[in-house]
């Protein structure tokens, strides 16, 4: 992944959160990652745990992402 690509994980449940957390551990900047969950409460919980933008709109998350 190049240094400008944004990655979206649609459905950042247990596996999606693990993928995002793993990317963070490898040095990918949180600003280059985004995820989605089904509810706003789930999105807020996930964002709070891993420090990545997480919302509920798959289309919006995917629109600016390269991957």
Secondary structure, DSSP 8 states (H G I E B T S, - for coil): --TT--EEEES-SHHHHHHHHHHHHTT--GGGEEEE-SSHHHHHHHHHHH-SEEES-HHHHHHT---
